[in-house]
């Protein structure tokens, strides 16, 4: 498959879609839940098998959860400033506070 844009029909971006079944555990009930995930990648099939991509996705899951949590903390629906500089400062401050809270929570959690 390839992708081009109306502005750049000569631009070609090769990608593939991988459909994988992911098992996770419901935190409230402990029940195993199976979901289907559609993974879009530009990694070649010659170098990375479907199982390789699935494993890479699994390794990245913690990062994806952190991004979701960060977006919640940042409240991306609303900014409190109007100038670009102040918006950037607001985002930087929120990221720093998020990282500080994450580090404290990690140290405080029972092992």
KOLGU-4560 file (N, C-alpha, C; in nm, 3 decimals, padded with zeros to 5 digits):
<recs>
<n_xx: 00.084 n_yy: -00.118 n_zz: 00.000 ca_xx: 00.000 ca_yy: 00.000 ca_zz: 00.000 c_xx: 00.088 c_yy: 00.123 c_zz: 00.000 mol: A seq: 1 type: UNK>
<n_xx: 00.041 n_yy: 00.229 n_zz: -00.058 ca_xx: 00.115 ca_yy: 00.355 ca_zz: -00.053 c_xx: 00.017 c_yy: 00.468 c_zz: -00.030 mol: A seq: 2 type: UNK>
<n_xx: 00.071 n_yy: 00.578 n_zz: 00.014 ca_xx: -00.011 ca_yy: 00.692 ca_zz: 00.051 c_xx: 00.046 c_yy: 00.815 c_zz: -00.016 mol: A seq: 3 type: UNK>
<n_xx: -00.039 n_yy: 00.897 n_zz: -00.073 ca_xx: 00.005 ca_yy: 01.024 ca_zz: -00.128 c_xx: -00.095 c_yy: 01.131 c_zz: -00.087 mol: A seq: 4 type: UNK>
<n_xx: -00.056 n_yy: 01.256 n_zz: -00.101 ca_xx: -00.144 ca_yy: 01.366 ca_zz: -00.062 c_xx: -00.186 c_yy: 01.443 c_zz: -00.187 mol: A seq: 5 type: UNK>
<n_xx: -00.299 n_yy: 01.514 n_zz: -00.182 ca_xx: -00.341 ca_yy: 01.591 ca_zz: -00.299 c_xx: -00.237 c_yy: 01.696 c_zz: -00.340 mol: A seq: 6 type: UNK>
<n_xx: -00.168 n_yy: 01.755 n_zz: -00.239 ca_xx: -00.068 ca_yy: 01.857 ca_zz: -00.269 c_xx: 00.060 c_yy: 01.796 c_zz: -00.326 mol: A seq: 7 type: UNK>
<n_xx: 00.086 n_yy: 01.670 n_zz: -00.290 ca_xx: 00.209 ca_yy: 01.604 ca_zz: -00.334 c_xx: 00.178 c_yy: 01.463 c_zz: -00.386 mol: A seq: 8 type: UNK>
<n_xx: 00.116 n_yy: 01.455 n_zz: -00.506 ca_xx: 00.083 ca_yy: 01.323 ca_zz: -00.558 c_xx: 00.206 c_yy: 01.238 c_zz: -00.586 mol: A seq: 9 type: UNK>
<n_xx: 00.321 n_yy: 01.304 n_zz: -00.604 ca_xx: 00.444 ca_yy: 01.229 ca_zz: -00.630 c_xx: 00.505 c_yy: 01.171 c_zz: -00.503 mol: A seq: 10 type: UNK>
<n_xx: 00.459 n_yy: 01.218 n_zz: -00.387 ca_xx: 00.509 ca_yy: 01.168 ca_zz: -00.259 c_xx: 00.447 c_yy: 01.032 c_zz: -00.232 mol: A seq: 11 type: UNK>
<n_xx: 00.529 n_yy: 00.935 n_zz: -00.206 ca_xx: 00.478 ca_yy: 00.801 ca_zz: -00.180 c_xx: 00.532 c_yy: 00.753 c_zz: -00.047 mol: A seq: 12 type: UNK>
<n_xx: 00.444 n_yy: 00.699 n_zz: 00.032 ca_xx: 00.479 ca_yy: 00.648 ca_zz: 00.164 c_xx: 00.429 c_yy: 00.506 c_zz: 00.171 mol: A seq: 13 type: UNK>
<n_xx: 00.522 n_yy: 00.411 n_zz: 00.181 ca_xx: 00.483 ca_yy: 00.271 ca_zz: 00.187 c_xx: 00.455 c_yy: 00.231 c_zz: 00.331 mol: A seq: 14 type: UNK>
<n_xx: 00.350 n_yy: 00.157 n_zz: 00.352 ca_xx: 00.315 ca_yy: 00.111 ca_zz: 00.485 c_xx: 00.240 c_yy: -00.020 c_zz: 00.475 mol: A seq: 15 type: UNK>
<n_xx: 00.224 n_yy: -00.084 n_zz: 00.589 ca_xx: 00.143 ca_yy: -00.206 ca_zz: 00.596 c_xx: 00.060 c_yy: -00.203 c_zz: 00.722 mol: A seq: 16 type: UNK>
<n_xx: -00.052 n_yy: -00.269 n_zz: 00.715 ca_xx: -00.142 ca_yy: -00.279 ca_zz: 00.829 c_xx: -00.136 c_yy: -00.422 c_zz: 00.881 mol: A seq: 17 type: UNK>
<n_xx: -00.113 n_yy: -00.434 n_zz: 01.011 ca_xx: -00.105 ca_yy: -00.564 ca_zz: 01.075 c_xx: -00.221 c_yy: -00.575 c_zz: 01.173 mol: A seq: 18 type: UNK>
<n_xx: -00.296 n_yy: -00.684 n_zz: 01.164 ca_xx: -00.409 ca_yy: -00.707 ca_zz: 01.255 c_xx: -00.365 c_yy: -00.812 c_zz: 01.356 mol: A seq: 19 type: UNK>
<n_xx: -00.368 n_yy: -00.775 n_zz: 01.484 ca_xx: -00.324 ca_yy: -00.868 ca_zz: 01.589 c_xx: -00.429 c_yy: -00.876 c_zz: 01.699 mol: A seq: 20 type: UNK>
<n_xx: -00.434 n_yy: -00.990 n_zz: 01.764 ca_xx: -00.521 ca_yy: -01.007 ca_zz: 01.879 c_xx: -00.437 c_yy: -00.986 c_zz: 02.005 mol: A seq: 21 type: UNK>
<n_xx: -00.484 n_yy: -00.899 n_zz: 02.092 ca_xx: -00.413 ca_yy: -00.866 ca_zz: 02.215 c_xx: -00.496 c_yy: -00.915 c_zz: 02.334 mol: A seq: 22 type: UNK>
<n_xx: -00.430 n_yy: -00.981 n_zz: 02.428 ca_xx: -00.496 ca_yy: -01.023 ca_zz: 02.551 c_xx: -00.455 c_yy: -00.930 c_zz: 02.663 mol: A seq: 23 type: UNK>
<n_xx: -00.552 n_yy: -00.886 n_zz: 02.740 ca_xx: -00.523 ca_yy: -00.804 ca_zz: 02.858 c_xx: -00.618 c_yy: -00.848 c_zz: 02.970 mol: A seq: 24 type: UNK>
<n_xx: -00.594 n_yy: -00.795 n_zz: 03.087 ca_xx: -00.675 ca_yy: -00.833 ca_zz: 03.202 c_xx: -00.754 c_yy: -00.712 c_zz: 03.249 mol: A seq: 25 type: UNK>
<n_xx: -00.884 n_yy: -00.731 n_zz: 03.267 ca_xx: -00.969 ca_yy: -00.627 ca_zz: 03.320 c_xx: -00.928 c_yy: -00.601 c_zz: 03.464 mol: A seq: 26 type: UNK>
<n_xx: -00.892 n_yy: -00.475 n_zz: 03.496 ca_xx: -00.841 ca_yy: -00.442 ca_zz: 03.630 c_xx: -00.947 c_yy: -00.461 c_zz: 03.738 mol: A seq: 27 type: UNK>
<n_xx: -01.073 n_yy: -00.441 n_zz: 03.704 ca_xx: -01.179 ca_yy: -00.451 ca_zz: 03.804 c_xx: -01.222 c_yy: -00.596 c_zz: 03.830 mol: A seq: 28 type: UNK>
<n_xx: -01.238 n_yy: -00.675 n_zz: 03.723 ca_xx: -01.291 ca_yy: -00.810 ca_zz: 03.738 c_xx: -01.183 c_yy: -00.918 c_zz: 03.732 mol: A seq: 29 type: UNK>
<n_xx: -01.065 n_yy: -00.885 n_zz: 03.680 ca_xx: -00.960 ca_yy: -00.983 ca_zz: 03.663 c_xx: -00.981 c_yy: -01.072 c_zz: 03.541 mol: A seq: 30 type: UNK>
<n_xx: -01.089 n_yy: -01.050 n_zz: 03.469 ca_xx: -01.124 ca_yy: -01.129 ca_zz: 03.352 c_xx: -01.029 c_yy: -01.099 c_zz: 03.236 mol: A seq: 31 type: UNK>
<n_xx: -00.990 n_yy: -01.204 n_zz: 03.161 ca_xx: -00.906 ca_yy: -01.186 ca_zz: 03.044 c_xx: -00.992 c_yy: -01.132 c_zz: 02.930 mol: A seq: 32 type: UNK>
<n_xx: -00.945 n_yy: -01.025 n_zz: 02.869 ca_xx: -01.018 ca_yy: -00.960 ca_zz: 02.760 c_xx: -00.932 c_yy: -00.966 c_zz: 02.634 mol: A seq: 33 type: UNK>
<n_xx: -00.992 n_yy: -01.008 n_zz: 02.525 ca_xx: -00.922 ca_yy: -01.013 ca_zz: 02.397 c_xx: -00.974 c_yy: -00.900 c_zz: 02.309 mol: A seq: 34 type: UNK>
<n_xx: -00.882 n_yy: -00.826 n_zz: 02.250 ca_xx: -00.919 ca_yy: -00.719 ca_zz: 02.158 c_xx: -00.839 c_yy: -00.734 c_zz: 02.029 mol: A seq: 35 type: UNK>
<n_xx: -00.891 n_yy: -00.676 n_zz: 01.924 ca_xx: -00.822 ca_yy: -00.674 ca_zz: 01.796 c_xx: -00.761 c_yy: -00.535 c_zz: 01.781 mol: A seq: 36 type: UNK>
<n_xx: -00.632 n_yy: -00.531 n_zz: 01.748 ca_xx: -00.562 ca_yy: -00.405 ca_zz: 01.726 c_xx: -00.516 c_yy: -00.400 c_zz: 01.581 mol: A seq: 37 type: UNK>
<n_xx: -00.525 n_yy: -00.283 n_zz: 01.521 ca_xx: -00.478 ca_yy: -00.260 ca_zz: 01.386 c_xx: -00.352 c_yy: -00.175 c_zz: 01.397 mol: A seq: 38 type: UNK>
<n_xx: -00.240 n_yy: -00.231 n_zz: 01.359 ca_xx: -00.112 ca_yy: -00.163 ca_zz: 01.370 c_xx: -00.067 c_yy: -00.117 c_zz: 01.231 mol: A seq: 39 type: UNK>
<n_xx: -00.034 n_yy: 00.010 n_zz: 01.220 ca_xx: 00.014 ca_yy: 00.068 ca_zz: 01.095 c_xx: 00.163 c_yy: 00.090 c_zz: 01.110 mol: A seq: 40 type: UNK>
<n_xx: 00.242 n_yy: 00.038 n_zz: 01.017 ca_xx: 00.387 ca_yy: 00.053 ca_zz: 01.027 c_xx: 00.449 c_yy: 00.074 c_zz: 00.891 mol: A seq: 41 type: UNK>
<n_xx: 00.565 n_yy: 00.138 n_zz: 00.891 ca_xx: 00.643 ca_yy: 00.151 ca_zz: 00.768 c_xx: 00.765 c_yy: 00.060 c_zz: 00.773 mol: A seq: 42 type: UNK>
<n_xx: 00.775 n_yy: -00.027 n_zz: 00.876 ca_xx: 00.883 ca_yy: -00.123 ca_zz: 00.885 c_xx: 00.860 c_yy: -00.234 c_zz: 00.784 mol: A seq: 43 type: UNK>
<n_xx: 00.965 n_yy: -00.269 n_zz: 00.708 ca_xx: 00.948 ca_yy: -00.365 ca_zz: 00.599 c_xx: 00.923 c_yy: -00.507 c_zz: 00.651 mol: A seq: 44 type: UNK>
<n_xx: 00.847 n_yy: -00.581 n_zz: 00.573 ca_xx: 00.814 ca_yy: -00.718 ca_zz: 00.607 c_xx: 00.938 c_yy: -00.808 c_zz: 00.599 mol: A seq: 45 type: UNK>
<n_xx: 01.033 n_yy: -00.768 n_zz: 00.515 ca_xx: 01.158 ca_yy: -00.844 ca_zz: 00.503 c_xx: 01.239 c_yy: -00.840 c_zz: 00.632 mol: A seq: 46 type: UNK>
<n_xx: 01.236 n_yy: -00.726 n_zz: 00.701 ca_xx: 01.317 ca_yy: -00.709 ca_zz: 00.822 c_xx: 01.240 c_yy: -00.739 c_zz: 00.951 mol: A seq: 47 type: UNK>
<n_xx: 01.107 n_yy: -00.715 n_zz: 00.950 ca_xx: 01.027 ca_yy: -00.730 ca_zz: 01.071 c_xx: 00.902 c_yy: -00.813 c_zz: 01.041 mol: A seq: 48 type: UNK>
<n_xx: 00.895 n_yy: -00.930 n_zz: 01.103 ca_xx: 00.778 ca_yy: -01.016 ca_zz: 01.086 c_xx: 00.660 c_yy: -00.959 c_zz: 01.164 mol: A seq: 49 type: UNK>
<n_xx: 00.544 n_yy: -01.018 n_zz: 01.144 ca_xx: 00.425 ca_yy: -00.978 ca_zz: 01.220 c_xx: 00.450 c_yy: -00.996 c_zz: 01.370 mol: A seq: 50 type: UNK>
<n_xx: 00.515 n_yy: -01.106 n_zz: 01.408 ca_xx: 00.546 ca_yy: -01.130 ca_zz: 01.549 c_xx: 00.642 c_yy: -01.026 c_zz: 01.604 mol: A seq: 51 type: UNK>
<n_xx: 00.740 n_yy: -00.983 n_zz: 01.522 ca_xx: 00.833 ca_yy: -00.877 ca_zz: 01.564 c_xx: 00.757 c_yy: -00.748 c_zz: 01.592 mol: A seq: 52 type: UNK>
<n_xx: 00.666 n_yy: -00.712 n_zz: 01.503 ca_xx: 00.588 ca_yy: -00.588 ca_zz: 01.519 c_xx: 00.500 c_yy: -00.598 c_zz: 01.642 mol: A seq: 53 type: UNK>
<n_xx: 00.440 n_yy: -00.714 n_zz: 01.664 ca_xx: 00.355 ca_yy: -00.734 ca_zz: 01.782 c_xx: 00.437 c_yy: -00.715 c_zz: 01.910 mol: A seq: 54 type: UNK>
<n_xx: 00.559 n_yy: -00.770 n_zz: 01.913 ca_xx: 00.646 ca_yy: -00.756 ca_zz: 02.030 c_xx: 00.688 c_yy: -00.610 c_zz: 02.050 mol: A seq: 55 type: UNK>
<n_xx: 00.721 n_yy: -00.541 n_zz: 01.942 ca_xx: 00.757 ca_yy: -00.399 ca_zz: 01.952 c_xx: 00.641 c_yy: -00.318 c_zz: 02.007 mol: A seq: 56 type: UNK>
<n_xx: 00.520 n_yy: -00.349 n_zz: 01.961 ca_xx: 00.400 ca_yy: -00.281 ca_zz: 02.010 c_xx: 00.383 c_yy: -00.305 c_zz: 02.160 mol: A seq: 57 type: UNK>
<n_xx: 00.404 n_yy: -00.431 n_zz: 02.201 ca_xx: 00.393 ca_yy: -00.466 ca_zz: 02.343 c_xx: 00.495 c_yy: -00.387 c_zz: 02.426 mol: A seq: 58 type: UNK>
<n_xx: 00.619 n_yy: -00.377 n_zz: 02.376 ca_xx: 00.723 ca_yy: -00.304 ca_zz: 02.449 c_xx: 00.691 c_yy: -00.155 c_zz: 02.460 mol: A seq: 59 type: UNK>
<n_xx: 00.617 n_yy: -00.102 n_zz: 02.363 ca_xx: 00.584 ca_yy: 00.040 ca_zz: 02.359 c_xx: 00.458 c_yy: 00.074 c_zz: 02.440 mol: A seq: 60 type: UNK>
<n_xx: 00.384 n_yy: -00.026 n_zz: 02.486 ca_xx: 00.255 ca_yy: -00.003 ca_zz: 02.549 c_xx: 00.265 c_yy: 00.093 c_zz: 02.668 mol: A seq: 61 type: UNK>
<n_xx: 00.368 n_yy: 00.080 n_zz: 02.751 ca_xx: 00.384 ca_yy: 00.170 ca_zz: 02.866 c_xx: 00.396 c_yy: 00.315 c_zz: 02.823 mol: A seq: 62 type: UNK>
<n_xx: 00.463 n_yy: 00.338 n_zz: 02.710 ca_xx: 00.478 ca_yy: 00.473 ca_zz: 02.657 c_xx: 00.342 c_yy: 00.527 c_zz: 02.614 mol: A seq: 63 type: UNK>
<n_xx: 00.262 n_yy: 00.443 n_zz: 02.546 ca_xx: 00.130 ca_yy: 00.484 ca_zz: 02.502 c_xx: 00.040 c_yy: 00.521 c_zz: 02.620 mol: A seq: 64 type: UNK>
<n_xx: 00.048 n_yy: 00.442 n_zz: 02.727 ca_xx: -00.031 ca_yy: 00.472 ca_zz: 02.848 c_xx: 00.014 c_yy: 00.604 c_zz: 02.908 mol: A seq: 65 type: UNK>
<n_xx: 00.146 n_yy: 00.628 n_zz: 02.910 ca_xx: 00.198 ca_yy: 00.755 ca_zz: 02.963 c_xx: 00.148 c_yy: 00.873 c_zz: 02.881 mol: A seq: 66 type: UNK>
<n_xx: 00.146 n_yy: 00.858 n_zz: 02.747 ca_xx: 00.094 ca_yy: 00.966 ca_zz: 02.662 c_xx: -00.053 c_yy: 00.992 c_zz: 02.693 mol: A seq: 67 type: UNK>
<n_xx: -00.131 n_yy: 00.886 n_zz: 02.711 ca_xx: -00.273 ca_yy: 00.903 ca_zz: 02.744 c_xx: -00.288 c_yy: 00.977 c_zz: 02.877 mol: A seq: 68 type: UNK>
<n_xx: -00.211 n_yy: 00.934 n_zz: 02.977 ca_xx: -00.217 ca_yy: 01.000 ca_zz: 03.108 c_xx: -00.173 c_yy: 01.146 c_zz: 03.099 mol: A seq: 69 type: UNK>
<n_xx: -00.068 n_yy: 01.171 n_zz: 03.022 ca_xx: -00.018 ca_yy: 01.307 ca_zz: 03.006 c_xx: -00.123 c_yy: 01.396 c_zz: 02.940 mol: A seq: 70 type: UNK>
<n_xx: -00.192 n_yy: 01.344 n_zz: 02.838 ca_xx: -00.296 ca_yy: 01.423 ca_zz: 02.772 c_xx: -00.409 c_yy: 01.456 c_zz: 02.870 mol: A seq: 71 type: UNK>
<n_xx: -00.438 n_yy: 01.363 n_zz: 02.961 ca_xx: -00.541 ca_yy: 01.389 ca_zz: 03.062 c_xx: -00.495 c_yy: 01.500 c_zz: 03.156 mol: A seq: 72 type: UNK>
<n_xx: -00.370 n_yy: 01.493 n_zz: 03.200 ca_xx: -00.315 ca_yy: 01.595 ca_zz: 03.290 c_xx: -00.310 c_yy: 01.730 c_zz: 03.220 mol: A seq: 73 type: UNK>
<n_xx: -00.270 n_yy: 01.731 n_zz: 03.093 ca_xx: -00.260 ca_yy: 01.856 ca_zz: 03.019 c_xx: -00.395 c_yy: 01.917 c_zz: 02.986 mol: A seq: 74 type: UNK>
<n_xx: -00.500 n_yy: 01.836 n_zz: 02.995 ca_xx: -00.634 ca_yy: 01.882 ca_zz: 02.957 c_xx: -00.628 c_yy: 01.948 c_zz: 02.820 mol: A seq: 75 type: UNK>
<n_xx: -00.595 n_yy: 01.870 n_zz: 02.719 ca_xx: -00.571 ca_yy: 01.922 ca_zz: 02.584 c_xx: -00.694 c_yy: 01.987 c_zz: 02.521 mol: A seq: 76 type: UNK>
<n_xx: -00.807 n_yy: 01.976 n_zz: 02.586 ca_xx: -00.927 ca_yy: 02.042 ca_zz: 02.533 c_xx: -00.925 c_yy: 02.193 c_zz: 02.557 mol: A seq: 77 type: UNK>
<n_xx: -00.844 n_yy: 02.236 n_zz: 02.651 ca_xx: -00.848 ca_yy: 02.378 ca_zz: 02.689 c_xx: -00.709 c_yy: 02.427 c_zz: 02.727 mol: A seq: 78 type: UNK>
<n_xx: -00.670 n_yy: 02.540 n_zz: 02.673 ca_xx: -00.547 ca_yy: 02.608 ca_zz: 02.715 c_xx: -00.585 c_yy: 02.739 c_zz: 02.783 mol: A seq: 79 type: UNK>
<n_xx: -00.503 n_yy: 02.782 n_zz: 02.876 ca_xx: -00.536 ca_yy: 02.901 ca_zz: 02.955 c_xx: -00.467 c_yy: 03.026 c_zz: 02.903 mol: A seq: 80 type: UNK>
<n_xx: -00.384 n_yy: 03.013 n_zz: 02.802 ca_xx: -00.309 ca_yy: 03.126 ca_zz: 02.749 c_xx: -00.346 c_yy: 03.149 c_zz: 02.603 mol: A seq: 81 type: UNK>
<n_xx: -00.306 n_yy: 03.265 n_zz: 02.555 ca_xx: -00.336 ca_yy: 03.297 ca_zz: 02.415 c_xx: -00.210 c_yy: 03.305 c_zz: 02.329 mol: A seq: 82 type: UNK>
<n_xx: -00.099 n_yy: 03.345 n_zz: 02.387 ca_xx: 00.022 ca_yy: 03.358 ca_zz: 02.306 c_xx: 00.094 c_yy: 03.224 c_zz: 02.298 mol: A seq: 83 type: UNK>
<n_xx: 00.163 n_yy: 03.202 n_zz: 02.187 ca_xx: 00.232 ca_yy: 03.075 ca_zz: 02.165 c_xx: 00.335 c_yy: 03.051 c_zz: 02.274 mol: A seq: 84 type: UNK>
<n_xx: 00.409 n_yy: 03.154 n_zz: 02.312 ca_xx: 00.512 ca_yy: 03.140 ca_zz: 02.415 c_xx: 00.452 c_yy: 03.093 c_zz: 02.548 mol: A seq: 85 type: UNK>
<n_xx: 00.340 n_yy: 03.154 n_zz: 02.588 ca_xx: 00.277 ca_yy: 03.114 ca_zz: 02.714 c_xx: 00.215 c_yy: 02.974 c_zz: 02.706 mol: A seq: 86 type: UNK>
<n_xx: 00.162 n_yy: 02.938 n_zz: 02.590 ca_xx: 00.108 ca_yy: 02.803 ca_zz: 02.572 c_xx: 00.220 c_yy: 02.700 c_zz: 02.585 mol: A seq: 87 type: UNK>
<n_xx: 00.336 n_yy: 02.729 n_zz: 02.523 ca_xx: 00.450 ca_yy: 02.638 ca_zz: 02.533 c_xx: 00.497 c_yy: 02.626 c_zz: 02.679 mol: A seq: 88 type: UNK>
<n_xx: 00.499 n_yy: 02.738 n_zz: 02.751 ca_xx: 00.538 ca_yy: 02.735 ca_zz: 02.892 c_xx: 00.438 c_yy: 02.653 c_zz: 02.974 mol: A seq: 89 type: UNK>
<n_xx: 00.310 n_yy: 02.667 n_zz: 02.943 ca_xx: 00.206 ca_yy: 02.592 ca_zz: 03.013 c_xx: 00.223 c_yy: 02.441 c_zz: 02.991 mol: A seq: 90 type: UNK>
<n_xx: 00.251 n_yy: 02.405 n_zz: 02.867 ca_xx: 00.273 ca_yy: 02.263 ca_zz: 02.835 c_xx: 00.399 c_yy: 02.213 c_zz: 02.904 mol: A seq: 91 type: UNK>
<n_xx: 00.508 n_yy: 02.289 n_zz: 02.898 ca_xx: 00.633 ca_yy: 02.249 ca_zz: 02.963 c_xx: 00.614 c_yy: 02.229 c_zz: 03.113 mol: A seq: 92 type: UNK>
<n_xx: 00.542 n_yy: 02.321 n_zz: 03.177 ca_xx: 00.518 ca_yy: 02.310 ca_zz: 03.321 c_xx: 00.434 c_yy: 02.186 c_zz: 03.352 mol: A seq: 93 type: UNK>
<n_xx: 00.332 n_yy: 02.160 n_zz: 03.270 ca_xx: 00.247 ca_yy: 02.042 ca_zz: 03.293 c_xx: 00.327 c_yy: 01.914 c_zz: 03.276 mol: A seq: 94 type: UNK>
<n_xx: 00.416 n_yy: 01.909 n_zz: 03.177 ca_xx: 00.498 ca_yy: 01.790 ca_zz: 03.156 c_xx: 00.593 c_yy: 01.769 c_zz: 03.274 mol: A seq: 95 type: UNK>
<n_xx: 00.653 n_yy: 01.877 n_zz: 03.323 ca_xx: 00.743 ca_yy: 01.865 ca_zz: 03.438 c_xx: 00.668 c_yy: 01.816 c_zz: 03.562 mol: A seq: 96 type: UNK>
<n_xx: 00.550 n_yy: 01.870 n_zz: 03.588 ca_xx: 00.471 ca_yy: 01.827 ca_zz: 03.703 c_xx: 00.429 c_yy: 01.681 c_zz: 03.686 mol: A seq: 97 type: UNK>
<n_xx: 00.388 n_yy: 01.644 n_zz: 03.564 ca_xx: 00.351 ca_yy: 01.505 ca_zz: 03.537 c_xx: 00.467 c_yy: 01.411 c_zz: 03.566 mol: A seq: 98 type: UNK>
<n_xx: 00.587 n_yy: 01.446 n_zz: 03.516 ca_xx: 00.705 ca_yy: 01.362 ca_zz: 03.539 c_xx: 00.740 c_yy: 01.352 c_zz: 03.687 mol: A seq: 99 type: UNK>
<n_xx: 00.728 n_yy: 01.462 n_zz: 03.759 ca_xx: 00.756 ca_yy: 01.463 ca_zz: 03.903 c_xx: 00.657 c_yy: 01.373 c_zz: 03.977 mol: A seq: 100 type: UNK>
<n_xx: 00.530 n_yy: 01.386 n_zz: 03.947 ca_xx: 00.426 ca_yy: 01.303 ca_zz: 04.011 c_xx: 00.449 c_yy: 01.156 c_zz: 03.977 mol: A seq: 101 type: UNK>
<n_xx: 00.483 n_yy: 01.127 n_zz: 03.851 ca_xx: 00.508 ca_yy: 00.988 ca_zz: 03.810 c_xx: 00.625 c_yy: 00.930 c_zz: 03.887 mol: A seq: 102 type: UNK>
<n_xx: 00.732 n_yy: 01.007 n_zz: 03.905 ca_xx: 00.850 ca_yy: 00.960 ca_zz: 03.977 c_xx: 00.816 c_yy: 00.935 c_zz: 04.124 mol: A seq: 103 type: UNK>
<n_xx: 00.740 n_yy: 01.025 n_zz: 04.185 ca_xx: 00.700 ca_yy: 01.009 ca_zz: 04.325 c_xx: 00.611 c_yy: 00.886 c_zz: 04.341 mol: A seq: 104 type: UNK>
<n_xx: 00.516 n_yy: 00.870 n_zz: 04.250 ca_xx: 00.426 ca_yy: 00.753 ca_zz: 04.256 c_xx: 00.503 c_yy: 00.623 c_zz: 04.240 mol: A seq: 105 type: UNK>
<n_xx: 00.602 n_yy: 00.623 n_zz: 04.152 ca_xx: 00.681 ca_yy: 00.502 ca_zz: 04.131 c_xx: 00.760 c_yy: 00.466 c_zz: 04.258 mol: A seq: 106 type: UNK>
<n_xx: 00.816 n_yy: 00.566 n_zz: 04.325 ca_xx: 00.892 ca_yy: 00.543 ca_zz: 04.448 c_xx: 00.800 c_yy: 00.501 c_zz: 04.564 mol: A seq: 107 type: UNK>
<n_xx: 00.678 n_yy: 00.552 n_zz: 04.563 ca_xx: 00.587 ca_yy: 00.527 ca_zz: 04.675 c_xx: 00.508 c_yy: 00.398 c_zz: 04.660 mol: A seq: 108 type: UNK>
<n_xx: 00.504 n_yy: 00.341 n_zz: 04.540 ca_xx: 00.422 ca_yy: 00.221 ca_zz: 04.521 c_xx: 00.489 c_yy: 00.100 c_zz: 04.587 mol: A seq: 109 type: UNK>
<n_xx: 00.408 n_yy: 00.014 n_zz: 04.650 ca_xx: 00.464 ca_yy: -00.105 ca_zz: 04.715 c_xx: 00.520 c_yy: -00.202 c_zz: 04.611 mol: A seq: 110 type: UNK>
<n_xx: 00.625 n_yy: -00.271 n_zz: 04.649 ca_xx: 00.688 ca_yy: -00.364 ca_zz: 04.554 c_xx: 00.657 c_yy: -00.504 c_zz: 04.584 mol: A seq: 111 type: UNK>
</recs>
